[in-house]
């Protein structure tokens, strides 16, 4: 009895399951679709988030001042740019002001320094000119006395050549003494002038200025050249006169007129050179002043190059900071 009942129950159960086969498949499909829908939803959500983020990045302007309050990076960047830009403007104004001041004031400093040198050296130049003129006058007076000694009756005889040679020896010695005296006078002038220039350089309020320091060196150098030229000219005049006198005495009967002409030419040349010394010194000052303009232009170019280098370094520093 129990066994047939079990068979009946099993049969009924099988028939019930067989009667609704699609319902199970539907549930399985629903579960599968649900899982698939959830995956699609996640994928779509990820895509949407990425799209929104990319859109935000693309539309964001890090350098837009209007959005700086909303973007900390842009705000910090703008703050640095403003700060460095202001620093650049300050440095530019400072460098340009210094450049303008140095370029505009240098000519005045140089003019003042040149005027001071002229004022200090003028008395020394006048003293030197008086000494040279006095020495030339004394020398020419002595030379004329030797020439006058050749006017006596003995000078017209056959024994005249020895008298001429004796006079020549006296004149040669006098010329050498005069040349040594002139060299000493010129050296004294040079020593006193250098002392005055050194004194001016020490008391100058702008002695550290590059252009003015160059002016002192230029003046000292040119003054030394001028002194050397004066000594050389005096020596050459003496040697030229001695050579002419010796050549005139080589003849059998020397001509007194030729000797007088040579001495007169020497004296006239010496007097002219002595009188021209003051003008030569003035030309020296003018030459120094004229040469200061190219020096100033070169200094200005150097200042410009220095300013350009500083500006490049500053810009590089700003870019590095940003």
C-alpha atoms as one frame of an Amber mdcrd trajectory, in Angstrom:
protein
   0.000   0.000   0.000   2.765   2.357   0.804   4.681   1.561  -2.317   1.848
   2.372  -4.755   1.303   5.653  -2.860   4.930   6.657  -3.377   4.677   5.881
  -7.033   1.569   8.002  -7.361   3.231  10.982  -5.595   6.351  10.755  -7.771
   4.232  10.620 -10.914   2.215  13.660  -9.915   5.381  15.605  -9.102   6.977
  14.813 -12.439   3.834  15.806 -14.281   3.725  19.126 -12.393   7.327  19.944
 -13.297   6.787  18.951 -16.892   3.680  21.116 -17.134   5.661  24.374 -16.486
   9.061  24.009 -18.209   9.255  27.659 -19.501   8.877  29.253 -16.094  12.258
  27.923 -14.981  13.925  29.071 -18.152  12.303  32.452 -17.716  13.688  32.778
 -14.232  17.111  31.808 -15.451  16.832  34.330 -18.268  15.618  36.996 -15.872
  18.580  36.388 -13.571  21.006  36.385 -16.493  19.505  39.589 -17.891  19.667
  41.139 -14.474  23.346  40.358 -14.181  23.993  41.620 -17.704  22.022  44.788
 -17.050  24.025  45.434 -13.926  27.305  45.027 -15.860  26.056  47.329 -18.592
  25.016  49.842 -15.997  28.478  49.776 -14.431  30.174  50.147 -17.833  27.924
  53.029 -18.787  28.481  54.672 -15.430  32.250  54.410 -15.850  32.010  55.884
 -19.319  29.877  58.728 -18.071  32.293  59.504 -15.231  35.261  59.483 -17.592
  33.377  61.687 -20.033  32.461  64.172 -17.335  36.047  64.246 -15.951  37.552
  64.660 -19.425  35.057  67.360 -20.247  35.958  69.165 -17.038  39.668  68.953
 -17.735  39.264  70.093 -21.323  37.057  73.001 -20.377  39.194  74.077 -17.417
  41.637  76.990 -18.018  44.481  76.965 -15.536  45.330  80.540 -16.483  41.769
  81.868 -16.353  41.597  84.441 -13.572  37.799  84.144 -13.375  38.059  80.481
 -12.341  41.124  80.926 -10.157  39.060  80.800  -7.007  37.667  77.443  -8.107
  41.070  76.034  -9.153  43.837  75.965  -6.501  46.520  75.214  -9.095  45.519
  78.173 -11.234  45.310  80.381  -8.175  48.837  79.470  -7.062  50.151  79.854
 -10.601  48.601  83.295 -10.965  49.989  84.365  -7.601  53.514  83.374  -8.618
  53.197  85.078 -11.984  52.026  88.309 -10.384  54.780  88.217  -7.797  57.556
  87.475 -10.297  56.212  90.021 -12.771  56.325  92.708 -10.130  59.859  91.679
  -9.204  60.829  91.915 -12.856  59.334  95.401 -13.173  61.178  96.580 -10.067
  64.493  95.217 -11.308  63.981  96.697 -14.766  63.204 100.129 -13.349  66.256
  99.925 -11.091  68.631  98.803 -13.832  67.345 101.381 -16.314  67.624 104.162
 -13.742  71.232 103.240 -12.959  72.073 102.966 -16.655  70.486 106.344 -17.439
  72.225 108.024 -14.513  75.665 106.699 -15.358  75.352 107.562 -19.045  74.001
 111.066 -18.437  76.362 112.080 -15.659  79.631 110.686 -17.006  80.257 113.576
 -19.470  79.815 116.129 -16.677  82.261 114.245 -14.477  84.764 113.992 -17.302
  84.404 117.679 -18.155  84.911 118.666 -14.543  87.951 116.424 -14.221  89.471
 117.830 -17.427  88.888 121.399 -16.243  90.524 120.598 -12.902  93.568 119.137
 -14.632  93.878 122.166 -16.901  93.621 124.510 -13.929  96.277 122.661 -11.915
  98.723 122.124 -14.773  98.436 125.574 -16.367 100.784 127.303 -13.844 103.325
 124.506 -14.246 103.126 124.790 -18.026 103.641 128.548 -17.864 106.629 128.069
 -15.585 108.105 125.512 -17.970 107.547 127.802 -20.932 109.317 130.680 -19.173
 112.229 128.406 -18.257 112.560 127.135 -21.820 112.387 130.649 -23.259 114.980
 131.919 -20.796 117.282 129.002 -21.557 116.929 129.540 -25.303 117.667 133.235
 -24.945 120.811 132.580 -22.898 121.964 129.874 -25.303 121.520 132.014 -28.392
 123.300 134.936 -26.721 126.337 132.761 -26.011 126.338 131.328 -29.533 126.301
 134.839 -30.995 129.279 135.782 -28.812 131.262 132.891 -30.262 130.311 133.987
 -33.753 131.386 137.547 -32.999 134.816 136.274 -32.042 135.251 135.258 -35.674
 134.952 138.843 -36.893 138.461 139.917 -35.836 141.367 140.402 -38.251 142.881
 137.048 -37.260 139.782 135.243 -38.533 140.482 136.570 -42.014 143.980 135.079
 -42.240 145.120 131.611 -43.237 145.051 130.625 -39.574 141.308 131.137 -39.507
 140.232 127.450 -39.605 141.671 126.650 -36.161 139.774 129.631 -34.742 136.588
 128.321 -36.307 137.160 124.865 -34.886 137.857 126.353 -31.472 134.634 128.307
 -31.686 132.865 125.146 -32.793 134.132 123.263 -29.729 132.903 126.010 -27.412
 129.515 126.120 -29.103 129.182 122.325 -28.977 129.866 122.282 -25.243 127.408
 125.129 -24.696 124.760 123.312 -26.707 125.227 120.124 -24.675 124.957 121.996
 -21.368 121.830 123.723 -22.602 120.313 120.430 -23.756 120.932 118.828 -20.357
 119.393 121.834 -18.627 116.320 121.671 -20.871 115.926 117.945 -20.193 116.096
 118.587 -16.449 113.555 121.404 -16.615 111.159 119.214 -18.593 111.632 116.319
 -16.152 110.856 118.628 -13.224 107.691 119.741 -14.986 106.681 116.119 -15.529
 107.292 115.190 -11.888 105.276 118.138 -10.571 102.472 117.468 -13.049 102.173
 113.814 -12.020 102.037 114.892  -8.376  99.213 117.309  -9.174  97.302 114.657
 -11.098  97.690 112.190  -8.253  96.461 114.807  -5.800  93.424 115.523  -7.969
  92.671 111.828  -8.250  92.801 111.390  -4.479  90.493 114.307  -3.692  88.093
 113.540  -6.520  84.670 112.576  -5.235  84.159 110.218  -8.188  87.533 108.521
  -8.265  85.834 105.108  -8.289  84.073 105.924 -11.538  85.483 103.778 -14.334
  85.380 106.475 -17.016  87.129 109.032 -14.797  89.805 106.561 -13.710  90.457
 105.913 -17.383  90.732 109.676 -17.863  93.481 109.922 -15.220  95.418 107.106
 -16.845  94.996 108.653 -20.276  96.227 112.037 -19.059  99.272 110.554 -17.327
 100.148 108.507 -20.400  99.783 111.399 -22.844 101.673 113.772 -20.567 104.562
 111.334 -20.436 104.521 111.096 -24.225 104.513 114.891 -24.509 107.474 115.196
 -22.146 109.394 112.579 -24.105 108.630 114.449 -27.326 109.899 117.736 -25.864
 113.166 116.142 -24.788 113.600 114.426 -28.144 112.907 117.637 -30.078 115.410
 119.618 -27.990 118.027 116.916 -28.480 117.379 116.700 -32.226 117.694 120.480
 -32.659 121.046 120.492 -30.884 122.344 117.537 -32.893 121.146 119.100 -36.145
 122.947 122.390 -35.399 126.166 120.622 -34.442 126.036 118.600 -37.666 125.523
 121.732 -39.790 128.351 123.609 -38.063 130.696 120.655 -38.471 129.791 120.375
 -42.159 130.444 124.100 -42.693 133.889 123.808 -41.105 134.932 121.018 -43.450
 135.696 123.528 -46.207 139.132 125.078 -46.666 137.877 128.532 -45.783 134.675
 128.313 -43.708 132.038 130.897 -44.437 131.020 132.876 -41.390 127.709 133.802
 -42.991 126.780 130.135 -43.247 127.536 129.599 -39.569 125.459 132.633 -38.599
 122.553 131.426 -40.748 122.608 128.006 -39.097 122.655 129.488 -35.592 119.845
 131.917 -36.400 117.720 129.097 -37.800 118.327 127.078 -34.636 117.397 129.976
 -32.352 114.242 130.819 -34.288 113.116 127.182 -34.235 113.767 126.936 -30.481
 111.844 130.136 -29.740 108.874 128.958 -31.788 108.856 125.581 -30.040 109.003
 127.250 -26.634 106.120 129.570 -27.467 104.056 126.692 -28.857 104.318 124.577
 -25.727 101.282 126.170 -24.073  99.212 125.479 -27.195 100.533 121.925 -27.333
  99.429 121.313 -23.761  96.002 122.739 -24.567  95.721 120.391 -27.539  96.654
 117.584 -25.188  93.687 118.403 -22.958  91.398 118.706 -25.976  92.609 115.379
 -27.332  91.895 113.690 -24.025  88.407 115.174 -23.947  87.702 114.105 -27.529
  88.961 110.584 -26.896  86.661 110.300 -23.879  83.596 110.164 -26.165  84.471
 106.794 -27.787  85.459 105.560 -24.366  82.094 106.664 -23.031  80.277 104.986
 -25.924  82.198 101.801 -25.254  81.330 102.057 -21.592  77.703 102.573 -22.529
  77.822  99.463 -24.724  79.333  97.531 -21.856  76.576  98.753 -19.575  73.999
  97.672 -22.122  75.574  94.219 -22.412  75.673  93.869 -18.624  72.048  94.930
 -18.410  71.071  92.426 -21.100  72.835  89.611 -19.273  71.165  90.547 -15.994
  67.781  90.705 -17.692  68.260  87.269 -19.268  69.293  85.806 -15.923  66.291
  87.370 -14.246  63.851  85.998 -16.831  65.451  82.559 -16.549  65.080  82.746
 -12.778  61.407  83.675 -13.105  60.709  80.808 -15.490  62.496  78.429 -13.142
  60.459  79.693 -10.186  57.188  79.303 -12.067
